[in-house]
Amino acid sequence: MACIHAVVTWAGEVEVSLSRGAVQIPFVLLSLVAACGPPPAEDIRLPAVFGDGMVLQRETPVTVWGSATHPGTVRVSIDGQEVVTRVHEDGSWVTNLPAMPAGGPFTLTVSGAESTSFSDVLLGEVWVASGQSNMEWPLARTADSVNAAKEADYPQIRLFTVARATSDVPLTDVETDGWSAVTPESVLGFSAVAYYFGRHLHGELGVPIGLIDNAWGGTPAESWTSAEKLASMPQLGVDLENVRAIAEDRGSPQWVPSSLFNGMLAPVIPYTIRGAIWYQGESNAGRAYNYRALFSGMIEDWRAHWGIGDFPFLFVQLANFREMQDEPSEAETWPELREAQAMALELPNTGQAVIIDIGEADDIHPRNKLDVGVRLALAARHVAHGEDLVHSGPVYAGMAIDGSEVRIRFDHVGGGLVARGGTLEGFAIAGEDRTFVWADGRIEGDEIVLSTPSVEAPVAARYAWANNPVISLYNAEGLPASPFRTDDWPGVTEPR
């Protein structure tokens, strides 16, 4: 308060003694106020996600944060824009740059008593790519990787990989080699799905793309969800204890609930992003019923922590895998996991890439990651950018019983329903005995009509309801229909 008194006294004296020179008063006051403000902060530090060559999210306020010695001020500037913030009592600081259009390269400068500058900074679209092994899978181990790498010369697509890490508490930083532009050398070890996703968006949107690879193979969704969120979901029940038991039994800390959220995700929050892409579920297939709540809860959890609203969250439905089934009534877990994934579409700003037609029976890691990335990118163009395009294959919309026939309605039919190969296969119907048998089908407009002499009074229908089903239904744009069932009868993973 001594500083404020001094300002008032001096202003009064100037007012009296220099009445004809009152125009100078604001000058004196400003000088005194500045002299009494906090000094520039010292020992300024930023998380490793900030670096040379990074991409910042365009057209939305950009969060910049870090730590410094308290008390003090921190200035952040880029391309003529500057903001000033104060260091909090705990030594942390955070501020937001105003929304800016795509462009660059720029220099981002963060200064206090000393300055730190990051060069070659671009403004564009930033996406986090997370999940387990199929998201982590590098381009070098995919189909046609040699040719894909040869043509990988995209200086405006930037890659950032978060090193594997687990923790019992949220960390503040990650290990990384920093940001790098896409070259034949840099892309080979990067997530193939994320790269193909980013490449498609870059080509269609014509803006820089930043991709943050944040995945770890063989991990469950529980590990990617915060402890607070898991504690708020009692419906997970014994499943959560089973996950902890598996983690202890295997000695693989990445299975400990919340360990990856703490070690890999929390440190890059709240780096401003457009959205997230997710490829995971294999490790949760045996607990598919609870994945219904868990997966949607995880999406809500991420959005709550990022604090930028319901950002687009796009995910890959599990591919076909293992031997094809002979009979439609065989009980399997993967179709139930796919169903649980699709239920997340009830959340706003979500999208699903169906890849039920490009998996491999004998490999849980299908090598075709190009189509996976492109289908995710189609969803991004619609969900994140509002493009009016066919971004999904046919999706079950309703059923009607017409005597001995079942009529199935679909959304997202695009240019029309198509039976690839000329015959509809993979459909089954059941009567009150709940025993499914293969059904014949025909296309009538935007509907599929199913029947079989074996079921005179059908009550339910299913399509592609198997680990590795027969696939036949597409839209004219070549996108496969999502597996579905019209019944809600207990499955093999539902608690009893």
LINDA-V544468 format. One record per residue. N is the residue number from 1. SS is DSSP state (hx for helix, st for strand, lp for the rest). PHI is phi in radians with two decimals (none if undefined). PSI is psi as a letter, one per 40 degrees, with the letter a starting at -180 (999 if undefined). Layout:
# LINDA-V544468
n/ss/phi/psi
N/SS/PHI/PSI
N/SS/PHI/PSI
This chain:
# LINDA-V544468
n/ss/phi/psi
1/lp/none/d
2/hx/-1.03/d
3/hx/-1.12/d
4/hx/-1.14/d
5/hx/-1.04/d
6/hx/-1.08/d
7/hx/-1.13/d
8/hx/-1.12/d
9/hx/-1.05/d
10/hx/-1.15/d
11/hx/-1.10/d
12/hx/-1.13/d
13/hx/-1.12/d
14/hx/-1.16/d
15/hx/-1.05/d
16/hx/-1.34/d
17/hx/-1.40/d
18/lp/-2.24/f
19/hx/-1.08/d
20/hx/-1.46/e
21/hx/-2.00/f
22/hx/-1.10/e
23/hx/-1.07/e
24/hx/-1.47/e
25/hx/-1.03/d
26/hx/-0.97/d
27/hx/-1.07/d
28/hx/-1.15/d
29/hx/-1.07/d
30/hx/-1.06/d
31/hx/-1.10/d
32/hx/-1.23/d
33/hx/-1.07/d
34/hx/-1.09/d
35/hx/-1.16/d
36/hx/-1.63/e
37/lp/-1.31/i
38/lp/-1.18/i
39/lp/-1.31/i
40/st/-1.04/i
41/lp/-1.19/i
42/st/-2.00/i
43/st/0.96/f
44/st/-1.28/h
45/st/-2.32/i
46/st/-2.17/i
47/lp/-1.07/i
48/lp/-1.16/e
49/lp/-1.18/e
50/lp/-1.56/h
51/lp/-2.94/i
52/lp/-1.00/h
53/lp/1.41/e
54/lp/-1.29/i
55/st/-1.98/h
56/st/-1.82/i
57/st/-1.22/h
58/lp/-1.39/i
59/lp/1.00/f
60/lp/-2.72/i
61/lp/-0.98/h
62/st/-1.82/h
63/st/-1.42/h
64/st/-2.20/h
65/st/-2.58/i
66/st/3.04/a
67/st/-2.36/i
68/st/-2.92/i
69/st/-1.32/h
70/lp/-1.65/i
71/lp/-1.52/i
72/lp/2.85/i
73/st/-2.00/i
74/st/-2.20/h
75/st/-1.92/h
76/st/-2.17/h
77/st/-2.46/i
78/st/-2.78/h
79/lp/0.86/f
80/lp/1.49/e
81/st/-1.68/h
82/st/-2.45/h
83/st/-2.27/i
84/st/-2.20/h
85/st/-2.41/i
86/st/-1.88/i
87/lp/-1.32/h
88/lp/-1.32/i
89/lp/-1.00/d
90/lp/-1.48/e
91/lp/1.59/e
92/st/-1.61/i
93/st/-2.58/i
94/st/-2.69/i
95/st/-2.66/i
96/st/-2.26/h
97/st/-1.30/i
98/lp/-1.17/i
99/lp/-1.06/h
100/lp/-2.37/i
101/lp/-1.31/i
102/lp/-1.08/i
103/st/2.83/a
104/st/2.13/i
105/st/-1.40/i
106/st/-2.16/i
107/st/-2.03/h
108/st/-1.72/h
109/st/-2.06/h
110/st/-2.11/h
111/st/-2.39/i
112/lp/-2.48/b
113/lp/-1.18/d
114/lp/-2.34/i
115/st/-2.09/i
116/st/-2.18/h
117/st/-2.14/i
118/st/-2.06/h
119/st/-1.74/i
120/st/0.98/f
121/st/-1.55/h
122/st/-1.96/i
123/st/-1.93/h
124/st/-2.92/b
125/st/-1.88/h
126/st/-2.05/h
127/st/-2.27/h
128/st/-1.65/h
129/st/-1.98/h
130/st/-2.41/i
131/st/2.38/a
132/lp/-1.93/a
133/hx/-1.06/d
134/hx/-1.23/d
135/hx/-1.45/d
136/hx/-1.24/d
137/lp/-0.90/h
138/st/-1.36/i
139/hx/-1.01/d
140/hx/-1.04/d
141/hx/-1.91/f
142/lp/-2.02/i
143/lp/-1.12/h
144/lp/1.02/f
145/hx/-1.14/d
146/hx/-1.08/d
147/hx/-1.20/d
148/hx/-1.08/d
149/hx/-1.22/d
150/hx/-1.00/d
151/lp/-1.64/e
152/lp/-1.44/g
153/lp/-2.25/g
154/st/-2.30/g
155/st/-1.11/e
156/st/-1.72/e
157/st/-1.81/h
158/st/-2.01/i
159/st/-2.03/h
160/st/-2.46/h
161/st/-1.97/h
162/lp/-1.49/h
163/lp/-1.20/i
164/lp/-1.03/h
165/lp/-2.82/i
166/lp/-2.13/i
167/lp/-2.81/i
168/lp/-1.44/e
169/lp/-2.34/i
170/lp/-1.07/h
171/lp/-1.53/i
172/lp/-1.87/e
173/lp/-2.71/i
174/lp/-2.21/i
175/lp/-1.59/h
176/lp/-2.86/i
177/lp/-1.61/e
178/lp/1.54/a
179/lp/-1.48/i
180/st/-2.52/i
181/st/-1.31/i
182/st/-1.26/h
183/lp/-2.35/i
184/lp/-0.99/d
185/lp/-1.45/d
186/lp/-1.26/d
187/lp/-1.43/d
188/lp/-1.05/d
189/lp/-1.63/e
190/lp/-1.65/i
191/st/-0.89/h
192/hx/-1.16/d
193/hx/-1.04/d
194/hx/-1.11/d
195/hx/-1.10/d
196/hx/-1.12/d
197/hx/-1.06/d
198/hx/-1.16/d
199/hx/-1.09/d
200/hx/-1.13/d
201/hx/-1.10/d
202/hx/-1.05/d
203/hx/-1.18/d
204/hx/-1.47/d
205/hx/-1.60/d
206/lp/1.21/f
207/lp/-2.24/i
208/st/-1.04/i
209/st/-2.24/h
210/st/-1.99/h
211/st/-2.10/h
212/st/-1.88/h
213/st/-1.43/h
214/st/-2.37/g
215/st/-2.39/i
216/lp/-2.61/h
217/lp/-1.08/i
218/lp/1.20/f
219/lp/-2.01/i
220/lp/-1.56/i
221/hx/-1.12/d
222/hx/-1.03/d
223/hx/-1.24/d
224/hx/-1.71/e
225/lp/-2.04/i
226/lp/-1.17/i
227/hx/-1.07/d
228/hx/-1.10/d
229/hx/-1.19/d
230/hx/-1.05/d
231/hx/-1.15/d
232/lp/-1.55/e
233/lp/-2.11/g
234/hx/-1.11/e
235/hx/-1.14/e
236/hx/-1.20/d
237/lp/0.85/b
238/hx/-1.19/d
239/hx/-1.02/d
240/hx/-1.13/d
241/hx/-1.19/d
242/hx/-1.12/d
243/hx/-1.12/d
244/hx/-1.07/d
245/hx/-1.14/d
246/hx/-1.10/d
247/hx/-1.04/d
248/hx/-1.23/d
249/hx/-1.18/d
250/hx/-1.47/e
251/lp/1.10/f
252/lp/-1.89/g
253/hx/-1.03/e
254/hx/-1.18/e
255/hx/-1.60/e
256/lp/-1.15/h
257/lp/-0.90/h
258/lp/1.29/e
259/hx/-1.13/d
260/hx/-1.50/d
261/hx/-1.02/d
262/hx/-1.21/d
263/hx/-1.51/d
264/hx/-2.15/d
265/hx/-1.60/d
266/hx/-0.92/d
267/hx/-1.16/d
268/hx/-1.76/e
269/lp/-1.53/h
270/lp/-1.91/f
271/lp/-0.92/h
272/lp/-1.21/h
273/lp/-2.21/i
274/lp/-1.40/d
275/st/-3.08/a
276/st/-2.33/i
277/st/-2.05/i
278/st/-2.43/h
279/st/-2.36/h
280/lp/-2.87/i
281/lp/2.55/d
282/hx/-1.00/d
283/hx/-1.32/e
284/hx/-1.94/e
285/hx/-1.04/d
286/hx/-1.25/e
287/hx/-2.13/f
288/hx/-1.07/d
289/hx/-1.07/d
290/hx/-1.29/e
291/hx/-1.12/d
292/hx/-0.96/d
293/hx/-1.38/d
294/hx/-1.08/d
295/hx/-1.16/d
296/hx/-1.09/d
297/hx/-1.11/d
298/hx/-1.12/d
299/hx/-1.06/d
300/hx/-1.07/d
301/hx/-1.11/d
302/hx/-1.04/d
303/hx/-1.11/d
304/hx/-1.12/d
305/hx/-1.24/d
306/hx/-1.22/d
307/lp/1.22/f
308/lp/-2.11/f
309/lp/1.49/a
310/lp/-1.43/g
311/lp/-1.12/i
312/st/-1.00/h
313/st/-2.24/h
314/st/-2.04/h
315/st/-2.39/i
316/st/-1.76/h
317/lp/-1.32/i
318/lp/-0.99/i
319/lp/-1.33/i
320/lp/-1.21/i
321/lp/-2.77/i
322/lp/1.33/a
323/lp/-1.16/i
324/lp/-1.21/i
325/lp/-1.47/i
326/lp/-1.52/d
327/lp/-2.11/i
328/lp/-1.27/e
329/lp/-1.60/e
330/lp/-1.15/h
331/lp/-1.48/h
332/lp/-2.49/i
333/lp/-1.65/d
334/hx/-1.08/d
335/hx/-1.08/d
336/hx/-1.23/d
337/hx/-1.20/d
338/hx/-1.08/d
339/hx/-1.09/d
340/hx/-1.10/d
341/hx/-1.10/d
342/hx/-1.09/d
343/hx/-1.12/d
344/hx/-1.19/e
345/hx/-1.14/e
346/hx/-1.22/d
347/lp/-1.33/i
348/lp/-1.18/i
349/lp/0.99/f
350/st/-2.06/i
351/st/-2.65/i
352/st/-2.24/h
353/st/-1.77/h
354/lp/-1.55/h
355/lp/-2.26/f
356/lp/-1.15/e
357/lp/-1.87/e
358/lp/-2.21/f
359/lp/-1.45/a
360/st/-2.32/h
361/lp/-1.04/d
362/lp/-1.88/e
363/st/-2.56/h
364/lp/-1.26/e
365/lp/-2.00/g
366/lp/-1.06/i
367/lp/-1.44/e
368/lp/-1.46/g
369/lp/-1.74/e
370/hx/-1.08/d
371/hx/-1.13/d
372/hx/-1.09/d
373/hx/-1.10/d
374/hx/-1.17/d
375/hx/-1.17/d
376/hx/-1.11/d
377/hx/-1.16/d
378/hx/-1.06/d
379/hx/-1.11/d
380/hx/-1.12/d
381/hx/-1.09/d
382/hx/-1.42/d
383/hx/-1.26/d
384/lp/-1.51/d
385/lp/-2.12/e
386/lp/1.21/e
387/lp/-1.21/h
388/lp/-1.54/g
389/lp/-2.48/i
390/lp/-1.36/h
391/lp/-1.97/e
392/lp/-2.50/i
393/lp/-1.37/i
394/lp/-0.99/h
395/st/-2.18/h
396/st/-0.94/h
397/st/-2.17/e
398/st/2.84/i
399/st/-2.41/i
400/st/-2.42/i
401/st/-1.67/h
402/st/-2.20/g
403/lp/1.18/b
404/lp/-1.64/e
405/st/-1.95/i
406/st/-2.02/h
407/st/-1.87/h
408/st/-1.97/h
409/st/-1.72/i
410/st/-2.34/i
411/st/-1.70/i
412/lp/1.00/f
413/lp/-1.42/e
414/lp/1.00/b
415/lp/-1.38/e
416/lp/2.29/i
417/st/-1.31/i
418/st/-2.35/h
419/st/-1.67/h
420/lp/-1.19/h
421/lp/1.59/e
422/lp/1.62/e
423/lp/-2.29/h
424/lp/-1.39/h
425/lp/-2.30/i
426/lp/1.57/e
427/st/-1.69/i
428/st/-2.47/i
429/st/-2.29/i
430/st/-2.47/i
431/lp/-1.70/a
432/lp/-1.08/d
433/lp/-1.35/e
434/lp/1.10/f
435/lp/-1.76/h
436/st/-1.48/i
437/st/-2.32/i
438/st/-1.05/i
439/lp/-2.13/i
440/st/-1.45/i
441/st/-2.47/i
442/st/-2.49/i
443/st/-1.65/h
444/st/-2.27/g
445/lp/1.14/b
446/lp/-1.69/e
447/st/-2.16/i
448/st/-1.96/h
449/st/-1.92/h
450/st/-2.03/i
451/st/-2.87/i
452/st/-2.78/i
453/lp/-1.07/e
454/lp/-1.30/e
455/st/-2.25/h
456/lp/-1.40/d
457/lp/-2.23/g
458/lp/-1.24/i
459/lp/-2.26/e
460/st/-2.66/i
461/st/-2.42/i
462/st/-2.45/i
463/st/-2.40/h
464/lp/0.97/f
465/lp/-1.61/g
466/lp/-2.84/i
467/lp/-1.01/d
468/lp/-2.34/g
469/lp/-1.47/i
470/lp/-1.30/h
471/lp/-2.02/h
472/lp/-2.49/d
473/st/-1.69/h
474/st/-2.38/i
475/st/-1.73/i
476/lp/-1.11/d
477/lp/-1.45/e
478/lp/1.53/e
479/lp/-1.74/h
480/st/-1.31/i
481/lp/-1.21/i
482/lp/-1.34/h
483/lp/-0.99/i
484/st/-2.75/i
485/st/-2.45/i
486/lp/-1.63/e
487/lp/-1.63/i
488/lp/-2.19/f
489/lp/-1.19/i
490/lp/-0.98/h
491/lp/-1.78/a
492/lp/-1.36/e
493/lp/-1.85/e
494/lp/-1.32/h
495/lp/-1.04/i
496/lp/-2.07/999
